[in-house]
Amino acid sequence: MKLTMVAATGGIGRHLVEQAVAGGHDVTAVARRPRDLPDGVRAVAVDLARPDMRALASAIRGADAVLSALGPRNPRADAGITSRGTRAIVTAMQAEHVRRIIIVSAAPVGPVAVPGRPKPPRHDPGDGIFMRYLGAPLTRAMFGRHYADLAMTEQILRDSGLEWTVSRPPKLTDKPLTGRYRTALNRNIRGGFSVPRADVAHHMLAMMDQPETIKQIVGIAS
């Protein structure tokens, strides 16, 4: 498949690129400063904080799918980049008639309200007692602006008319790829407190062949 990877040199993005190349896919890597990419990968420099729409459209043109690991380097200081960047990606995809997009969000986002979803559930249905009453509220208190931006990002996809999927992992680690993780549609994973970035990338690639994940939110955890 012909794939466009956004934020291709970040924590999850570099795994997406490496695993896609190993799987024989034709990869275009989008990053602010593309570097250290595998041989044969087409690199396109785009700063998603201030996107060059012409360059972004050229990166997306002809793709079978876009996989985005876009997120802030510092969740407290850089909140806002994910929704702004995703809006630009969606606009470019619509202009180029590319339909499939898979993005990374985060497990605590479900109960966060946005204008298009003013009364979300009070708790994620997959969370246990600890996460409902301590873990998730604490992380939202610490990174509230970041999670509000991710919730807005998800709303942008819901309104896009595209064939979208949202991956919601919990705490990300740099442990090596295992290929062993749990997933669930429209809920977090009970007792799932972390997952390797490499496994999130592995699952994002796998979902390209899973039509049941289209227009769904997918929880993932070890």
C-alpha positions in Angstrom: 0.0 0.0 0.0 1.0 3.6 -0.5 1.1 5.2 3.0 1.6 8.7 4.3 3.0 8.9 7.8 2.6 12.2 9.7 5.0 13.0 12.6 7.1 10.3 11.1 10.2 11.0 13.3 8.4 11.0 16.7 8.1 8.3 19.2 5.3 6.3 17.5 6.0 7.7 14.0 9.4 6.3 13.6 8.0 2.8 14.5 5.3 3.3 11.9 7.8 4.1 9.2 10.2 1.3 10.1 7.4 -1.3 10.4 5.7 -0.2 7.2 8.9 -0.3 5.2 9.6 -3.8 6.6 6.1 -4.8 5.5 6.8 -3.7 1.9 4.7 -0.6 1.9 5.5 2.6 -0.2 6.0 5.2 2.5 6.0 9.0 2.5 7.2 10.5 5.7 6.0 13.9 6.9 7.8 15.7 9.7 9.0 19.1 10.6 12.6 18.0 10.1 12.7 14.6 8.3 15.8 12.8 9.2 17.3 9.3 9.9 14.6 7.7 7.7 15.0 4.2 6.1 16.2 3.9 2.6 13.5 4.4 0.0 11.2 6.6 2.1 10.1 9.8 0.5 10.5 12.7 3.0 8.4 15.8 3.0 9.1 18.6 5.4 5.9 20.2 6.9 5.6 22.0 10.2 2.0 21.1 11.3 2.0 24.0 13.7 2.1 26.3 10.5 1.4 23.9 7.7 2.4 24.5 4.1 -0.8 23.1 2.5 0.8 22.7 -0.9 3.6 20.5 0.5 1.1 18.6 2.7 -1.2 17.9 -0.2 1.8 16.6 -2.2 2.6 14.2 0.6 -0.9 12.9 0.8 -1.6 12.7 -3.0 -2.3 9.2 -4.2 -2.1 7.6 -0.7 -4.2 4.6 0.2 -4.1 5.8 3.9 -2.7 8.4 6.2 -1.4 7.4 9.6 -0.8 10.3 12.0 1.1 10.1 15.3 0.9 13.9 15.7 1.2 15.3 19.2 3.0 17.9 21.2 6.5 17.5 22.4 5.5 19.1 25.7 1.8 18.4 26.4 1.6 21.3 28.9 3.3 23.9 26.7 2.4 22.9 23.1 -1.3 22.1 23.5 -3.2 22.9 20.3 -0.9 21.5 17.7 -2.8 18.2 17.3 -6.1 19.7 16.4 -4.6 22.4 14.2 -2.4 19.8 12.4 -5.2 17.3 12.0 -7.6 19.9 10.6 -4.9 20.6 8.0 -4.4 16.9 7.2 -8.2 16.5 6.8 -8.4 19.4 4.5 -5.6 18.1 2.3 -7.1 14.6 2.3 -10.5 16.0 1.2 -8.8 18.0 -1.6 -6.8 14.9 -2.7 -9.8 12.5 -2.4 -7.9 10.3 0.1 -10.3 8.6 2.5 -8.6 6.5 5.1 -7.0 8.0 8.2 -5.8 6.5 11.5 -4.6 8.7 14.3 -3.3 8.4 17.9 -5.3 10.0 20.7 -5.1 9.0 24.4 -7.1 6.8 26.9 -8.3 9.6 29.2 -10.0 11.6 26.4 -13.4 9.9 26.4 -15.1 12.0 29.2 -13.8 15.3 27.8 -16.5 17.5 26.4 -16.2 19.4 23.1 -18.8 21.6 21.3 -20.0 18.8 19.1 -20.2 16.4 22.1 -21.1 18.6 25.1 -22.3 15.8 27.4 -19.9 12.8 27.1 -20.1 9.8 29.4 -18.9 10.6 32.9 -16.5 7.6 32.7 -15.0 5.5 30.0 -16.9 2.2 30.0 -13.6 0.2 30.1 -12.1 1.9 33.1 -12.0 0.2 36.4 -12.6 1.9 39.8 -9.0 3.1 40.1 -8.9 4.8 36.7 -12.5 6.2 37.1 -11.9 7.9 40.4 -8.2 8.6 40.6 -6.0 7.8 37.6 -8.0 9.4 34.8 -9.1 12.5 36.8 -5.5 13.1 37.9 -4.1 12.9 34.4 -6.8 15.2 33.1 -6.0 17.7 35.9 -2.3 17.6 34.9 -2.7 17.7 31.1 -6.2 19.2 30.7 -5.4 21.5 27.8 -3.7 18.6 25.9 -6.7 16.2 26.4 -9.1 19.0 25.4 -7.1 19.4 22.2 -7.2 15.6 21.6 -11.0 15.6 22.1 -11.3 18.4 19.6 -9.1 16.4 17.2 -11.4 13.5 17.5 -14.4 15.8 16.8 -12.7 17.1 13.6 -12.5 13.5 12.4 -16.1 12.7 13.3 -17.2 15.8 11.2 -14.8 15.0 8.3 -16.8 12.5 6.4 -13.5 10.4 6.1 -13.0 6.8 7.0 -11.3 7.5 10.3 -10.1 5.4 13.2 -8.8 6.8 16.6 -6.3 4.7 18.6 -6.5 5.5 22.4 -3.5 4.1 24.2 -2.7 4.7 27.9 0.8 5.6 29.1 3.3 5.0 26.3 6.7 3.2 26.9 9.8 2.6 24.8 9.8 -1.1 25.4 10.4 -3.2 22.2 7.7 -4.5 20.0 5.8 -7.5 21.4 2.9 -7.9 19.0 0.9 -8.9 22.1 -1.7 -6.4 23.2 -5.4 -6.1 24.0 -7.8 -4.0 22.0 -11.5 -3.1 22.3 -13.9 -0.9 20.3 -15.1 2.3 21.9 -13.7 1.6 25.3 -10.4 1.6 27.2 -8.8 -1.7 28.3 -9.6 -2.7 31.9 -6.3 -2.8 33.9 -4.3 -1.6 30.9 -2.0 1.0 32.3 0.7 1.2 29.5 1.7 0.0 26.1 4.9 0.2 24.0 4.9 2.8 21.3 6.1 0.0 18.9 2.9 -2.0 19.6 0.7 1.1 19.0 2.4 1.5 15.6 1.9 -2.3 14.9 -1.8 -2.1 15.6 -2.3 1.1 13.6 -0.9 -0.7 10.6 -3.0 -3.8 11.3 -6.2 -1.7 11.4 -5.8 -0.8 7.7 -7.0 -4.3 7.0 -9.8 -4.2 9.6 -12.9 -2.4 8.1 -14.7 -2.9 11.3 -12.5 -0.2 12.9 -13.7 2.5 10.4 -15.4 5.4 12.3 -14.5 3.7 15.6 -12.4 4.6 18.6 -10.2 1.7 19.6 -8.6 1.2 23.0 -5.3 -0.6 23.2 -3.1 -1.6 26.1 -0.7 -4.4 27.1 
